[in-house]
Amino acid sequence: MKITRLELAVNDLMATQQFYAHRLCLPMVNATYWSATFRVGWTELIFTQTQRPVASYRFALNIPIYSLEQYQLWFDLPYLSLDERGCRIAQFPNWQARAVCFLDPNGNIVEFIERQDAVCTEPGAYFQGVSEVGGPFTTYLSDSQPVCSPKPHICTCGKRADVGALLAQA
């Protein structure tokens, strides 16, 4: 699945800009006082500042096949361990994929995922684009205020669709 535009609300836009621009080396294509937009392959990744509580989401960045170990060396990030032995790489044989996860400054789980059957490949790109988004992990926080929801747009087989309703059902 190609997510062509993903907008996430954050409580610390400055830390978010620093992380995505300097730690992941993503090009920032637009920045205002209230938002920052990054280009991630086919995806426009937008972070907007809010004072409302926000939930943590999980989204996956497609990377080229056979590059997962190299990305772990290139990007010095707080990768999550999957077990007590410190294993970081998740194997998804049914999906023909492998992935590693880390947290961004907002508590979102970001995933580098390589897919053996990826139809959408762009040679030479560090990141092909965002292919999955999930969450929120918490629908309401302790003070019972609703959290901000992501606003993805998905492009499948060349057609563009807004899937906010699909996430609301998840």
Backbone as a printed PyTorch tensor [residue, N CA C, xyz], in Angstrom:
tensor([[[  0.8460,  -1.1680,   0.0000],
         [  0.0000,   0.0000,   0.0000],
         [  0.8960,   1.2370,   0.0000]],

        [[  0.5410,   2.2210,  -0.7800],
         [  1.2680,   3.4870,  -0.8020],
         [  0.4570,   4.5340,  -0.0510]],

        [[  1.0090,   5.0390,   1.0180],
         [  0.3820,   6.1600,   1.7170],
         [  1.0730,   7.4040,   1.1830]],

        [[  0.3430,   8.2140,   0.4400],
         [  0.9380,   9.3590,  -0.2370],
         [  1.0320,  10.5940,   0.6480]],

        [[  0.2010,  10.6380,   1.6930],
         [  0.2340,  11.7860,   2.6090],
         [ -0.1920,  11.2920,   3.9840]],

        [[  0.6100,  11.6080,   5.0020],
         [  0.2800,  11.2190,   6.3700],
         [  0.5310,  12.4140,   7.2720]],

        [[ -0.5060,  12.8270,   7.9960],
         [ -0.4040,  13.9670,   8.9020],
         [ -0.6020,  13.4770,  10.3280]],

        [[  0.3760,  13.7680,  11.1820],
         [  0.3200,  13.3630,  12.5850],
         [  0.4650,  14.5950,  13.4760]],

        [[ -0.3330,  14.6730,  14.5200],
         [ -0.2260,  15.7460,  15.5020],
         [  0.8580,  15.3940,  16.5150]],

        [[  1.6140,  16.3990,  16.9390],
         [  2.6870,  16.2070,  17.9210],
         [  2.6290,  17.3180,  18.9580]],

        [[  3.2000,  17.0490,  20.1220],
         [  3.2630,  18.0570,  21.1680],
         [  4.5860,  18.8180,  21.1840]],

        [[  5.6110,  18.3130,  20.5120],
         [  6.9130,  18.9790,  20.4780],
         [  7.4230,  18.9980,  19.0370]],

        [[  6.9990,  20.0110,  18.2960],
         [  7.3490,  20.1000,  16.8870],
         [  8.8520,  20.2800,  16.6860]],

        [[  9.5070,  21.0500,  17.5400],
         [ 10.9470,  21.2890,  17.3850],
         [ 11.7430,  19.9880,  17.5120]],

        [[ 11.4450,  19.1780,  18.5170],
         [ 12.1430,  17.8950,  18.6830],
         [ 11.8450,  16.9740,  17.5040]],

        [[ 10.6290,  17.0310,  16.9930],
         [ 10.2420,  16.2260,  15.8370],
         [ 11.0400,  16.6350,  14.6070]],

        [[ 11.1440,  17.9410,  14.3600],
         [ 11.9230,  18.4350,  13.2200],
         [ 13.3750,  17.9940,  13.3310]],

        [[ 13.9600,  18.1310,  14.5050],
         [ 15.3540,  17.7430,  14.7050],
         [ 15.5510,  16.2510,  14.4310]],

        [[ 14.6510,  15.4370,  14.9510],
         [ 14.7740,  13.9930,  14.7990],
         [ 14.6890,  13.5720,  13.3330]],

        [[ 13.6440,  13.9980,  12.6530],
         [ 13.4330,  13.5400,  11.2800],
         [ 14.4290,  14.1700,  10.2990]],

        [[ 14.8510,  15.3950,  10.5490],
         [ 15.8130,  16.0460,   9.6540],
         [ 17.2410,  15.5800,   9.9170]],

        [[ 17.6200,  15.4240,  11.1850],
         [ 19.0160,  15.1260,  11.5150],
         [ 19.2910,  13.6540,  11.8030]],

        [[ 18.3810,  12.9660,  12.4420],
         [ 18.6170,  11.5490,  12.7560],
         [ 18.2630,  10.6430,  11.5800]],

        [[ 17.1770,  10.9760,  10.8500],
         [ 16.7720,  10.1660,   9.6970],
         [ 17.1800,  10.7970,   8.3640]],

        [[ 17.7010,  12.0170,   8.4230],
         [ 18.1900,  12.7240,   7.2260],
         [ 17.1140,  12.8890,   6.1600]],

        [[ 15.8850,  13.1120,   6.5750],
         [ 14.8030,  13.3320,   5.6240],
         [ 14.7800,  14.7870,   5.1780]],

        [[ 14.5380,  15.0340,   3.8960],
         [ 14.4460,  16.4210,   3.4380],
         [ 13.1570,  17.0770,   3.9290]],

        [[ 13.3130,  18.2550,   4.5630],
         [ 12.1560,  19.0230,   4.9980],
         [ 11.7630,  19.9240,   3.8280]],

        [[ 10.5390,  19.7440,   3.3420],
         [ 10.1100,  20.5010,   2.1720],
         [  9.2960,  21.7340,   2.5290]],

        [[  8.8290,  21.8000,   3.7730],
         [  8.0830,  22.9740,   4.2120],
         [  8.1010,  23.0070,   5.7360]],

        [[  8.2100,  24.2070,   6.2770],
         [  8.1600,  24.3650,   7.7340],
         [  7.4930,  25.6920,   8.0670]],

        [[  6.5810,  25.6440,   9.0230],
         [  5.9530,  26.8450,   9.5550],
         [  6.0600,  26.7670,  11.0710]],

        [[  5.5150,  27.7420,  11.7370],
         [  5.5270,  27.7290,  13.1930],
         [  4.7470,  26.5410,  13.7420]],

        [[  3.7210,  26.0820,  12.9950],
         [  2.8240,  25.0410,  13.4820],
         [  2.9780,  23.6980,  12.7940]],

        [[  3.8330,  23.5970,  11.7580],
         [  3.9350,  22.3180,  11.0650],
         [  5.2870,  22.1580,  10.3760]],

        [[  5.6050,  20.9140,  10.0860],
         [  6.8120,  20.5750,   9.3190],
         [  6.4430,  19.4420,   8.3700]],

        [[  6.8770,  19.5740,   7.1180],
         [  6.5740,  18.5750,   6.0970],
         [  7.8720,  17.9790,   5.5790]],

        [[  7.9330,  16.6460,   5.5740],
         [  9.1110,  15.9240,   5.0990],
         [  8.7230,  15.0800,   3.8890]],

        [[  9.6800,  14.8900,   2.9890],
         [  9.4940,  14.0090,   1.8390],
         [ 10.1130,  12.6630,   2.1920]],

        [[  9.2980,  11.6120,   2.1370],
         [  9.7490,  10.2510,   2.4020],
         [  9.3500,   9.4280,   1.1750]],

        [[ 10.1690,   9.4500,   0.1470],
         [  9.8320,   8.7370,  -1.0880],
         [  8.5250,   9.2390,  -1.6510]],

        [[  7.5440,   8.3370,  -1.8130],
         [  6.2540,   8.7170,  -2.3720],
         [  5.3450,   9.4060,  -1.3570]],

        [[  5.7960,   9.5430,  -0.0990],
         [  4.9460,  10.0620,   0.9710],
         [  5.3300,  11.4750,   1.3830]],

        [[  4.3070,  12.2810,   1.6110],
         [  4.4610,  13.5810,   2.2420],
         [  4.0960,  13.3740,   3.7120]],

        [[  5.0900,  13.4610,   4.6060],
         [  4.8950,  13.2170,   6.0350],
         [  4.8300,  14.5630,   6.7410]],

        [[  3.6650,  14.8670,   7.3200],
         [  3.4120,  16.1830,   7.9130],
         [  3.1920,  16.0330,   9.4150]],

        [[  3.9090,  16.8380,  10.1760],
         [  3.7140,  16.8900,  11.6220],
         [  3.1510,  18.2630,  11.9640]],

        [[  2.0790,  18.2860,  12.7490],
         [  1.4710,  19.5480,  13.1570],
         [  1.4970,  19.6650,  14.6750]],

        [[  1.8380,  20.8400,  15.1470],
         [  1.9100,  21.1270,  16.5800],
         [  0.5050,  21.2270,  17.1510]],

        [[  0.2960,  20.6300,  18.3050],
         [ -0.9690,  20.7520,  19.0170],
         [ -0.6900,  20.7760,  20.5150]],

        [[ -1.6100,  21.3490,  21.2530],
         [ -1.5350,  21.3250,  22.7150],
         [ -2.4190,  20.2150,  23.2750]],

        [[ -3.2570,  19.6250,  22.4190],
         [ -4.1250,  18.5290,  22.8430],
         [ -3.2920,  17.2720,  23.0730]],

        [[ -3.7780,  16.3550,  23.8980],
         [ -3.0820,  15.0770,  24.0580],
         [ -3.0570,  14.3250,  22.7280]],

        [[ -1.9530,  13.6580,  22.4620],
         [ -1.8430,  12.8510,  21.2390],
         [ -1.4940,  11.4200,  21.6100]],

        [[ -1.9890,  10.4990,  20.8350],
         [ -1.7030,   9.0860,  21.0490],
         [ -0.4730,   8.7010,  20.2390]],

        [[  0.0870,   7.5730,  20.5770],
         [  1.2150,   7.0340,  19.8170],
         [  0.6870,   6.2040,  18.6590]],

        [[  1.3350,   6.3440,  17.5160],
         [  0.9890,   5.5810,  16.3270],
         [  2.1780,   4.7480,  15.9020]],

        [[  1.9280,   3.8400,  14.9870],
         [  2.9970,   3.0570,  14.3820],
         [  2.8840,   3.2490,  12.8840]],

        [[  4.0190,   3.5710,  12.2510],
         [  4.0180,   3.6250,  10.7970],
         [  5.3170,   3.0490,  10.2710]],

        [[  5.2350,   2.5010,   9.0540],
         [  6.3540,   1.7770,   8.4630],
         [  6.9280,   2.5450,   7.2780]],

        [[  8.2540,   2.6380,   7.2580],
         [  8.9780,   3.2390,   6.1420],
         [  9.5900,   2.1060,   5.3290]],

        [[  9.1600,   1.9620,   4.0880],
         [  9.7420,   0.9430,   3.2190],
         [ 11.1820,   1.2900,   2.9000]],

        [[ 12.0420,   0.2780,   2.9960],
         [ 13.4460,   0.4410,   2.6230],
         [ 13.7800,  -0.6130,   1.5710]],

        [[ 14.8500,  -0.4200,   0.8250],
         [ 15.2140,  -1.4030,  -0.2020],
         [ 15.4870,  -2.7810,   0.4050]],

        [[ 15.2070,  -3.8020,  -0.3750],
         [ 15.4040,  -5.1860,   0.0470],
         [ 16.8790,  -5.4320,   0.3600]],

        [[ 17.1420,  -6.2770,   1.3230],
         [ 18.4780,  -6.6800,   1.7700],
         [ 19.2930,  -5.5140,   2.3440]],

        [[ 18.6410,  -4.5560,   2.9680],
         [ 19.3760,  -3.4150,   3.5230],
         [ 19.1150,  -3.1870,   5.0120]],

        [[ 18.3400,  -4.0480,   5.6450],
         [ 17.9370,  -3.8270,   7.0340],
         [ 19.1320,  -3.7410,   7.9830]],

        [[ 20.0710,  -4.6670,   7.8550],
         [ 21.2480,  -4.6340,   8.7420],
         [ 22.0720,  -3.3730,   8.5150]],

        [[ 22.2070,  -2.9750,   7.2690],
         [ 22.9840,  -1.7740,   6.9650],
         [ 22.3070,  -0.5230,   7.5280]],

        [[ 20.9940,  -0.4520,   7.4640],
         [ 20.2780,   0.7030,   8.0080],
         [ 20.4830,   0.8180,   9.5170]],

        [[ 20.5560,  -0.3270,  10.1970],
         [ 20.8030,  -0.2910,  11.6390],
         [ 22.1770,   0.2940,  11.9500]],

        [[ 23.1340,   0.0900,  11.0410],
         [ 24.4680,   0.6780,  11.2230],
         [ 24.4800,   2.1540,  10.8430]],

        [[ 23.8060,   2.5120,   9.7640],
         [ 23.7860,   3.8970,   9.2940],
         [ 23.0480,   4.8220,  10.2420]],

        [[ 21.9100,   4.3530,  10.7360],
         [ 21.0630,   5.2040,  11.5700],
         [ 21.1830,   4.7650,  13.0250]],

        [[ 21.8700,   5.5640,  13.8140],
         [ 22.0690,   5.2900,  15.2350],
         [ 20.8000,   5.7080,  15.9790]],

        [[ 19.9000,   4.7550,  16.1480],
         [ 18.5860,   5.0240,  16.7180],
         [ 18.3170,   4.0830,  17.8920]],

        [[ 17.3770,   4.4410,  18.7480],
         [ 17.0280,   3.5690,  19.8780],
         [ 16.1230,   2.4200,  19.4380]],

        [[ 16.7080,   1.4170,  18.7730],
         [ 15.9290,   0.2880,  18.2680],
         [ 15.3430,  -0.5130,  19.4230]],

        [[ 14.1490,  -1.0120,  19.2120],
         [ 13.4630,  -1.7890,  20.2400],
         [ 13.8740,  -3.2530,  20.1500]],

        [[ 14.1140,  -3.8630,  21.3050],
         [ 14.4260,  -5.2900,  21.3620],
         [ 13.1320,  -6.0830,  21.3960]],

        [[ 13.1370,  -7.2050,  20.7020],
         [ 11.9440,  -8.0380,  20.6310],
         [ 11.8940,  -9.1030,  21.7160]],

        [[ 13.0490,  -9.3980,  22.3060],
         [ 13.0900, -10.4370,  23.3290],
         [ 14.2150, -10.1360,  24.3130]],

        [[ 14.3580, -11.0120,  25.3050],
         [ 15.3690, -10.8050,  26.3530],
         [ 16.7950, -10.9400,  25.8320]],

        [[ 16.9750, -11.5550,  24.6640],
         [ 18.3090, -11.6960,  24.0730],
         [ 18.7480, -10.4370,  23.3230]],

        [[ 17.8360,  -9.4890,  23.1540],
         [ 18.1760,  -8.2580,  22.4580],
         [ 17.9680,  -8.3230,  20.9530]],

        [[ 17.2590,  -9.3330,  20.4810],
         [ 16.9710,  -9.4570,  19.0490],
         [ 16.1340,  -8.2580,  18.6040]],

        [[ 16.5510,  -7.6160,  17.5180],
         [ 15.8430,  -6.4320,  17.0270],
         [ 15.0310,  -6.6860,  15.7650]],

        [[ 15.4070,  -7.6700,  14.9770],
         [ 14.7730,  -7.8710,  13.6780],
         [ 13.5640,  -8.7870,  13.8150]],

        [[ 12.4120,  -8.2620,  13.3890],
         [ 11.1800,  -9.0420,  13.3630],
         [ 11.0580,  -9.6850,  11.9870]],

        [[ 10.7730, -10.9740,  11.9790],
         [ 10.5920, -11.7240,  10.7310],
         [  9.0910, -11.8890,  10.4870]],

        [[  8.6450, -11.5900,   9.2670],
         [  7.2520, -11.7680,   8.8840],
         [  7.2030, -12.6600,   7.6420]],

        [[  7.3780, -13.9810,   7.8070],
         [  7.4480, -14.8710,   6.6440],
         [  6.1850, -14.8600,   5.7840]],

        [[  5.0330, -14.7300,   6.3950],
         [  3.7860, -14.7100,   5.6130],
         [  3.6710, -13.4540,   4.7580]],

        [[  4.3270, -12.3780,   5.1790],
         [  4.2860, -11.1280,   4.4250],
         [  5.5550, -10.9430,   3.5920]],

        [[  6.4700, -11.9010,   3.6790],
         [  7.7680, -11.8150,   2.9990],
         [  8.4700, -10.4970,   3.3460]],

        [[  8.5840, -10.2510,   4.6560],
         [  9.1570,  -8.9840,   5.1180],
         [  9.9580,  -9.1790,   6.4030]],

        [[ 10.8600,  -8.2350,   6.6360],
         [ 11.6080,  -8.1360,   7.8950],
         [ 11.5930,  -6.6670,   8.3100]],

        [[ 11.6590,  -6.4180,   9.6250],
         [ 11.5740,  -5.0380,  10.0990],
         [ 12.3010,  -4.8440,  11.4180]],

        [[ 12.6950,  -3.6000,  11.6650],
         [ 13.1640,  -3.1560,  12.9760],
         [ 12.3430,  -1.9210,  13.3460]],

        [[ 12.1680,  -1.7060,  14.6560],
         [ 11.3530,  -0.5910,  15.1400],
         [ 12.1410,   0.2740,  16.1070]],

        [[ 11.7570,   1.5350,  16.1680],
         [ 12.3330,   2.4790,  17.1310],
         [ 11.2800,   3.5260,  17.4540]],

        [[ 11.5160,   4.2830,  18.5060],
         [ 10.5920,   5.3370,  18.9210],
         [ 11.0940,   6.6880,  18.4460]],

        [[ 10.1610,   7.5270,  17.9980],
         [ 10.5250,   8.9140,  17.7000],
         [ 10.2920,   9.7400,  18.9680]],

        [[ 10.6000,  11.0370,  18.9690],
         [ 10.4450,  11.8390,  20.1900],
         [  9.0130,  11.9350,  20.7180]],

        [[  8.0380,  11.5830,  19.8940],
         [  6.6390,  11.6620,  20.2980],
         [  6.0850,  10.3400,  20.8120]],

        [[  6.9320,   9.3100,  20.8500],
         [  6.4920,   7.9970,  21.2870],
         [  5.8800,   7.1630,  20.1780]],

        [[  5.9160,   7.6560,  18.9400],
         [  5.4430,   6.8610,  17.8110],
         [  6.4330,   5.7420,  17.5420]],

        [[  5.9140,   4.5850,  17.1780],
         [  6.7680,   3.4730,  16.7740],
         [  6.9800,   3.5920,  15.2740]],

        [[  8.2260,   3.8010,  14.8930],
         [  8.5870,   3.9160,  13.4810],
         [  9.2940,   2.6240,  13.1040]],

        [[  8.9630,   2.1110,  11.9450],
         [  9.4580,   0.8110,  11.5150],
         [ 10.1910,   0.9600,  10.1890]],

        [[ 11.4030,   0.4250,  10.1180],
         [ 12.0680,   0.2260,   8.8310],
         [ 11.6500,  -1.1650,   8.3820]],

        [[ 11.0260,  -1.2800,   7.2120],
         [ 10.5760,  -2.5790,   6.7430],
         [ 11.0670,  -2.8250,   5.3230]],

        [[ 11.6300,  -4.0040,   5.1240],
         [ 12.0130,  -4.4230,   3.7740],
         [ 11.0800,  -5.5360,   3.3560]],

        [[ 10.5680,  -5.4420,   2.1500],
         [  9.5770,  -6.3980,   1.6450],
         [ 10.1230,  -7.0570,   0.3870]],

        [[ 10.1200,  -8.3780,   0.3820],
         [ 10.6280,  -9.0980,  -0.7830],
         [  9.7230,  -8.9510,  -1.9910]],

        [[  8.4450,  -8.7550,  -1.7660],
         [  7.5110,  -8.6650,  -2.8830],
         [  7.0290,  -7.2370,  -3.1320]],

        [[  7.8210,  -6.2530,  -2.7190],
         [  7.4200,  -4.8610,  -2.8990],
         [  7.2870,  -4.5380,  -4.3820]],

        [[  6.1060,  -4.1190,  -4.7550],
         [  5.8490,  -3.7520,  -6.1420],
         [  6.4050,  -2.3570,  -6.4200]],

        [[  6.3170,  -1.4960,  -5.4280],
         [  6.7190,  -0.0990,  -5.5930],
         [  8.1640,   0.0830,  -5.1390]],

        [[  9.0900,  -0.0740,  -6.0520],
         [ 10.4970,   0.1130,  -5.7210],
         [ 11.0270,   1.3160,  -6.4690]],

        [[ 11.8540,   2.0680,  -5.7920],
         [ 12.4790,   3.2430,  -6.3840],
         [ 13.9690,   3.1440,  -6.1030]],

        [[ 14.7540,   2.6330,  -7.0700],
         [ 16.1880,   2.4360,  -6.8460],
         [ 16.8780,   3.7380,  -6.4340]],

        [[ 17.8090,   3.6010,  -5.5160],
         [ 18.5900,   4.7520,  -5.0820],
         [ 17.9690,   5.5420,  -3.9540]],

        [[ 16.7260,   5.2930,  -3.6260],
         [ 16.0660,   6.0230,  -2.5470],
         [ 16.3460,   5.3290,  -1.2180]],

        [[ 16.6950,   6.1180,  -0.2040],
         [ 16.8880,   5.5400,   1.1250],
         [ 15.5620,   5.0050,   1.6550]],

        [[ 14.5070,   5.7780,   1.4450],
         [ 13.1780,   5.3890,   1.8970],
         [ 12.2450,   5.4470,   0.7050]],

        [[ 11.5160,   4.3540,   0.4740],
         [ 10.5970,   4.3100,  -0.6490],
         [  9.2970,   5.0410,  -0.3400]],

        [[  8.9060,   5.0670,   0.9220],
         [  7.6870,   5.7460,   1.3360],
         [  7.0630,   5.0550,   2.5270]],

        [[  5.9790,   5.6240,   3.0310],
         [  5.2310,   5.0400,   4.1380],
         [  4.2380,   4.0450,   3.5450]],

        [[  4.2380,   2.8210,   4.0920],
         [  3.3690,   1.7820,   3.5510],
         [  2.3380,   1.2630,   4.5550]],

        [[  2.4950,   1.6110,   5.8160],
         [  1.5540,   1.1520,   6.8450],
         [  1.4070,   2.2420,   7.8890]],

        [[  0.2240,   2.3290,   8.4710],
         [  0.0190,   3.1870,   9.6370],
         [ -0.9890,   2.4810,  10.5280]],

        [[ -0.7360,   2.5060,  11.8210],
         [ -1.6200,   1.8400,  12.7660],
         [ -1.7150,   2.6210,  14.0550]],

        [[ -2.7340,   2.3520,  14.8050],
         [ -2.9230,   3.0180,  16.0810],
         [ -4.2640,   3.7270,  16.0680]],

        [[ -4.5690,   4.5170,  17.0300],
         [ -3.7000,   4.8520,  18.1470],
         [ -3.6330,   3.7120,  19.1520]],

        [[ -2.5490,   3.7050,  19.9280],
         [ -2.4020,   2.6840,  20.9530],
         [ -3.2580,   3.0050,  22.1590]],

        [[ -3.6180,   4.2680,  22.3200],
         [ -4.5150,   4.6970,  23.3870],
         [ -5.5640,   5.5900,  22.7470]],

        [[ -6.8240,   5.2860,  22.9150],
         [ -7.8410,   6.1260,  22.2990],
         [ -8.1880,   7.3230,  23.1820]],

        [[ -8.0420,   7.1870,  24.4760],
         [ -8.2720,   8.2920,  25.3930],
         [ -7.2020,   8.2640,  26.4780]],

        [[ -6.7620,   9.4300,  26.8550],
         [ -5.7720,   9.5260,  27.9220],
         [ -6.4830,   9.6860,  29.2540]],

        [[ -5.7200,   9.7660,  30.3390],
         [ -6.2840,   9.7330,  31.6820],
         [ -7.2920,  10.8490,  31.9410]],

        [[ -7.1260,  12.0060,  31.2960],
         [ -8.0670,  13.0980,  31.5530],
         [ -9.2930,  13.0140,  30.6380]],

        [[ -9.4400,  11.9070,  29.9100],
         [-10.5930,  11.6230,  29.0610],
         [-10.7810,  12.5930,  27.9120]],

        [[ -9.7350,  13.2930,  27.5130],
         [ -9.8270,  14.1430,  26.3340],
         [ -9.5010,  13.3080,  25.1080]],

        [[-10.2860,  13.4270,  24.0360],
         [ -9.9720,  12.6590,  22.8340],
         [ -8.6120,  13.0600,  22.2810]],

        [[ -7.9340,  12.0900,  21.7220],
         [ -6.6180,  12.3500,  21.1520],
         [ -6.7540,  12.7090,  19.6860]],

        [[ -5.7130,  13.3280,  19.1420],
         [ -5.6900,  13.6830,  17.7300],
         [ -5.5000,  12.4280,  16.8960]],

        [[ -6.1330,  12.3780,  15.7440],
         [ -6.0540,  11.2180,  14.8580],
         [ -5.1800,  11.5270,  13.6490]],

        [[ -4.5210,  10.4960,  13.0830],
         [ -3.7270,  10.7270,  11.8820],
         [ -4.6430,  10.9400,  10.6910]],

        [[ -4.1160,  11.6060,   9.6730],
         [ -4.8880,  11.8570,   8.4620],
         [ -4.1170,  11.3050,   7.2710]],

        [[ -4.2600,   9.9960,   6.9830],
         [ -3.5340,   9.4290,   5.8460],
         [ -4.3370,   9.4920,   4.5530]],

        [[ -3.6240,   9.5250,   3.4550],
         [ -4.2030,   9.3750,   2.1240],
         [ -3.4640,   8.2160,   1.4840]],

        [[ -4.1930,   7.2570,   0.9390],
         [ -3.5750,   6.0490,   0.4060],
         [ -3.7380,   6.0170,  -1.1050]],

        [[ -2.6870,   5.6080,  -1.7650],
         [ -2.7010,   5.4520,  -3.2100],
         [ -2.4760,   3.9760,  -3.5080]],

        [[ -3.4770,   3.3040,  -4.0340],
         [ -3.3670,   1.9020,  -4.3940],
         [ -3.6710,   1.7630,  -5.8780]],

        [[ -2.7640,   1.1600,  -6.6050],
         [ -2.9390,   0.9560,  -8.0470],
         [ -3.2330,   2.2650,  -8.7620]],

        [[ -2.5770,   3.3320,  -8.3450],
         [ -2.7100,   4.6050,  -9.0260],
         [ -3.9260,   5.4200,  -8.6240]],

        [[ -4.7750,   4.9260,  -7.7250],
         [ -5.9490,   5.6710,  -7.3070],
         [ -5.7330,   6.1890,  -5.8990]],

        [[ -6.1990,   7.3910,  -5.6330],
         [ -6.0000,   8.0340,  -4.3500],
         [ -7.2880,   7.9830,  -3.5370]],

        [[ -7.1460,   7.6850,  -2.2570],
         [ -8.3250,   7.6020,  -1.4100],
         [ -7.9920,   8.0640,   0.0020]],

        [[ -8.9320,   8.6730,   0.6600],
         [ -8.7870,   9.0760,   2.0540],
         [ -9.3020,   7.9180,   2.9020]],

        [[ -8.4920,   7.4210,   3.8240],
         [ -8.8990,   6.2650,   4.6040],
         [ -9.0570,   6.5720,   6.0780]],

        [[ -9.3610,   7.8080,   6.4100],
         [ -9.5930,   8.1560,   7.7990],
         [-10.6770,   7.2910,   8.4320]],

        [[-11.7110,   6.9750,   7.6620],
         [-12.7970,   6.1320,   8.1740],
         [-12.3170,   4.7230,   8.4760]],

        [[-11.3800,   4.2100,   7.6680],
         [-10.8420,   2.8770,   7.9330],
         [-10.0980,   2.8370,   9.2540]],

        [[ -9.3320,   3.8980,   9.5520],
         [ -8.5980,   3.9270,  10.8180],
         [ -9.5520,   4.0430,  11.9880]],

        [[-10.6530,   4.7590,  11.8080],
         [-11.6130,   4.9210,  12.8930],
         [-12.2280,   3.5740,  13.2640]],

        [[-12.3150,   2.6660,  12.2840],
         [-12.8880,   1.3510,  12.5580],
         [-11.8930,   0.4170,  13.2160]],

        [[-10.5910,   0.6950,  13.0700],
         [ -9.5560,  -0.2050,  13.5830],
         [ -9.5010,  -0.2250,  15.0830]]])
